[in-house]
């Protein structure tokens, strides 16, 4: 297996300059449809077939778009920082692994950064895992966070190993660190303040959330791909 998280050789073609022009046109069509009440997945399949988009291209658009109502809701709940934060562990660490692997990342309508790395219940530690955790913690230090709660999905393979790596790295930082493996991470985060994630469903349900990945991209001199404008 290729150790580069989120890497697919065809992405050079999927997200070339000419391909992005087509994707942005398709995104405008899908954006119109979802704001008229159509289901995002159904609209993306219909429009994607019309524009002959690959599955990766369609998925990038789906992950990048949101309705006007969703955008208003998410913007209202967005905060700059918080003393006590709750982190969607796999979501954030995988995105930062993708960043460090120099695989594709996408700048989304709601201001988050998302990837195309498919977890599907499986996860393994890669060389970028520990640096990704250090990058995450470094951003939290800059935010003056005092207490960090990281939730990991129990059904995902190697969640215990990842917890151990996080705990080991966390010993070098001053904030209070709590790492829990839970069966339903999404639902637990629905009730929390200061959630750090790019999961759209969690963003729609949580009480407040904080952006983090954008700052990591800037420090690495990376730019995320925009498929919607």
Phi and psi in degrees as a GROMACS rama.xvg file:
@    title "Ramachandran Plot"
@    xaxis  label "Phi"
@    yaxis  label "Psi"
@TYPE xy
-73.9168  130.095  UNK-2
-76.2632  -13.7623  UNK-3
-74.6192  111.564  UNK-4
-64.533  126.176  UNK-5
79.8148  7.7904  UNK-6
-87.5255  131.683  UNK-7
-134.904  123.583  UNK-8
-54.8142  -33.5077  UNK-9
-70.5413  -9.11797  UNK-10
-65.9566  -24.2723  UNK-11
-60.858  -36.872  UNK-12
-82.3901  -40.455  UNK-13
-57.4613  -35.6743  UNK-14
-122.725  35.0618  UNK-15
-70.2102  169.248  UNK-16
-58.2086  -44.8477  UNK-17
-68.3372  -37.7193  UNK-18
-64.9116  -37.958  UNK-19
-65.9602  -34.7034  UNK-20
-59.6345  -45.3454  UNK-21
-64.9574  -42.5509  UNK-22
-63.6683  -37.2539  UNK-23
-68.8945  -34.848  UNK-24
-65.8987  -45.4163  UNK-25
-61.5331  -38.5251  UNK-26
-61.911  -38.631  UNK-27
-63.6451  -38.9575  UNK-28
-64.4611  -46.2971  UNK-29
-66.9043  -39.6641  UNK-30
-59.2925  -43.6167  UNK-31
-61.2515  -46.3523  UNK-32
-64.0123  -43.895  UNK-33
-69.7259  -28.456  UNK-34
-78.9944  -9.79733  UNK-35
-96.9794  5.60134  UNK-36
103.199  1.41627  UNK-37
-77.5892  148.947  UNK-38
-66.2052  135.866  UNK-39
-60.9547  -47.0547  UNK-40
-62.7473  -45.4964  UNK-41
-63.7651  -42.0849  UNK-42
-65.0055  -38.1523  UNK-43
-68.65  -35.1166  UNK-44
-67.7972  -46.4584  UNK-45
-60.5475  -52.3482  UNK-46
-70.8714  -39.7093  UNK-47
-59.875  -40.1417  UNK-48
-64.7165  -39.3161  UNK-49
-62.3411  -41.4319  UNK-50
-93.592  5.90217  UNK-51
56.9976  44.3319  UNK-52
-78.9527  146.617  UNK-53
-74.3709  167.598  UNK-54
-62.038  -38.7566  UNK-55
-65.4727  -41.0777  UNK-56
-64.474  -43.8984  UNK-57
-64.113  -42.0184  UNK-58
-63.9873  -38.694  UNK-59
-61.0066  -40.3778  UNK-60
-67.4028  -45.7284  UNK-61
-57.4987  -42.2209  UNK-62
-75.295  -17.2857  UNK-63
-92.1259  -27.1039  UNK-64
-92.1205  161.479  UNK-65
-158.773  155.326  UNK-66
-73.0312  164.167  UNK-67
-60.5021  -38.0185  UNK-68
-65.2524  -43.1192  UNK-69
-62.249  -42.2493  UNK-70
-63.429  -42.3135  UNK-71
-62.5594  -44.0804  UNK-72
-62.6222  -47.2472  UNK-73
-66.4009  -40.1097  UNK-74
-63.7133  -40.3687  UNK-75
-60.8313  -35.0378  UNK-76
-92.5091  -3.25705  UNK-77
-74.944  135.704  UNK-78
-124.505  159.534  UNK-79
-79.44  -39.5423  UNK-80
-162.491  -179.939  UNK-81
-166.723  153.21  UNK-82
-74.0639  -32.7757  UNK-83
-121.58  111.48  UNK-84
-117.754  151.641  UNK-85
-118.594  125.368  UNK-86
-115.665  130.396  UNK-87
-77.1632  92.8478  UNK-88
-56.0597  -57.6065  UNK-89
-62.0227  -41.6447  UNK-90
-56.2654  -50.1346  UNK-91
-75.112  -42.6028  UNK-92
-66.5585  -41.031  UNK-93
-63.1509  -42.1555  UNK-94
-60.9382  -40.8918  UNK-95
-71.6334  -31.3804  UNK-96
-64.4338  -40.7434  UNK-97
-62.2427  -42.4244  UNK-98
-58.5276  -48.6234  UNK-99
-70.6444  -23.0353  UNK-100
-83.1193  -4.49996  UNK-101
59.1843  35.3066  UNK-102
-91.3233  175.893  UNK-103
-72.6821  137.785  UNK-104
-130.126  154.308  UNK-105
-127.253  134.366  UNK-106
-85.5136  118.745  UNK-107
-103.38  163.254  UNK-108
-56.9145  -34.5696  UNK-109
-85.4206  3.7524  UNK-110
93.2716  -2.71936  UNK-111
-85.1972  166.532  UNK-112
-112.663  127.241  UNK-113
-125.829  159.878  UNK-114
-121.129  -179.281  UNK-115
-115.923  16.5601  UNK-116
-71.8596  119.177  UNK-117
-89.8143  119.112  UNK-118
-81.7544  -54.5196  UNK-119
49.5707  39.4814  UNK-120
83.7527  -3.32084  UNK-121
-119.089  142.193  UNK-122
-152.875  143.835  UNK-123
-139.506  149.091  UNK-124
-69.6572  134.362  UNK-125
-126.241  170.742  UNK-126
-57.4323  -26.9268  UNK-127
-81.8998  -7.67318  UNK-128
-62.5481  -52.9353  UNK-129
-64.24  -44.5914  UNK-130
-60.0332  -33.9986  UNK-131
-64.4174  -41.0315  UNK-132
-66.0406  -41.4354  UNK-133
-62.2984  -39.8305  UNK-134
-63.364  -44.2013  UNK-135
-58.4578  -49.4438  UNK-136
-66.5206  -35.1229  UNK-137
-61.1662  -40.8757  UNK-138
-64.3985  -39.0526  UNK-139
-65.0594  -37.1856  UNK-140
-62.1106  -43.6425  UNK-141
-63.742  -27.1532  UNK-142
-82.292  -3.37439  UNK-143
61.1171  37.0409  UNK-144
-71.3199  140.469  UNK-145
-103.915  -31.4267  UNK-146
-136.575  130.701  UNK-147
-124.078  124.527  UNK-148
-113.731  120.76  UNK-149
-113.255  125.07  UNK-150
-107.749  130.491  UNK-151
-117.862  141.945  UNK-152
-75.4176  121.386  UNK-153
-60.6805  -40.1594  UNK-154
-66.9857  -15.0348  UNK-155
-81.4266  134.035  UNK-156
-63.0738  146.361  UNK-157
66.9338  19.3666  UNK-158
-63.1005  -35.9831  UNK-159
-65.6569  -40.9589  UNK-160
-65.4226  -40.7284  UNK-161
-65.2404  -39.6756  UNK-162
-57.1413  -41.9952  UNK-163
-64.7022  -41.1602  UNK-164
-64.8107  -44.1511  UNK-165
-60.3059  -45.1942  UNK-166
-62.3501  -39.8131  UNK-167
-64.4819  -46.0852  UNK-168
-66.0167  -38.5121  UNK-169
-63.5133  -21.7385  UNK-170
-62.7186  -19.1857  UNK-171
-91.2535  3.70277  UNK-172
-120.653  152.608  UNK-173
-84.55  -20.4906  UNK-174
-72.0245  157.488  UNK-175
-70.4829  130.845  UNK-176
-123.227  126.221  UNK-177
-125.51  125.27  UNK-178
-121.27  123.013  UNK-179
-126.812  140.957  UNK-180
-101.149  119.025  UNK-181
-127.227  155.192  UNK-182
-76.1338  -33.5353  UNK-183
-131.563  73.7483  UNK-184
-59.9407  -44.705  UNK-185
-54.4156  -50.696  UNK-186
-66.0979  -34.1869  UNK-187
-65.7863  -36.8978  UNK-188
-75.5149  -17.474  UNK-189
-57.0333  -32.2717  UNK-190
-95.5943  4.45813  UNK-191
-99.9946  156.643  UNK-192
-96.3171  156.075  UNK-193
56.7111  49.4964  UNK-194
-83.8648  136.493  UNK-195
-113.468  108.7  UNK-196
-165.753  165.929  UNK-197
-117.2  6.12951  UNK-198
-66.618  119.046  UNK-199
-64.185  -36.6721  UNK-200
-66.9091  -42.0286  UNK-201
-64.5099  -42.0031  UNK-202
-60.4836  -34.3142  UNK-203
-73.5143  -22.9856  UNK-204
-108.225  -28.093  UNK-205
-67.9244  164.273  UNK-206
-77.6654  -34.5588  UNK-207
-161.872  159.002  UNK-208
-145.012  163.449  UNK-209
-131.267  134.576  UNK-210
-78.764  141.265  UNK-211
-136.889  -41.1074  UNK-212
-64.7786  -31.1812  UNK-213
-56.9955  -41.3461  UNK-214
-65.3961  -33.7577  UNK-215
-66.6031  -39.9476  UNK-216
-61.7256  -44.4745  UNK-217
-61.0446  -41.7177  UNK-218
-66.2361  -29.7606  UNK-219
-88.7451  -3.41096  UNK-220
69.5367  27.0717  UNK-221
-102.222  151.362  UNK-222
-120.915  134.729  UNK-223
-81.7137  154.01  UNK-224
-79.4519  136.844  UNK-225
-110.429  121.482  UNK-226
-108.078  5.87239  UNK-227
-120.481  0.12289  UNK-228
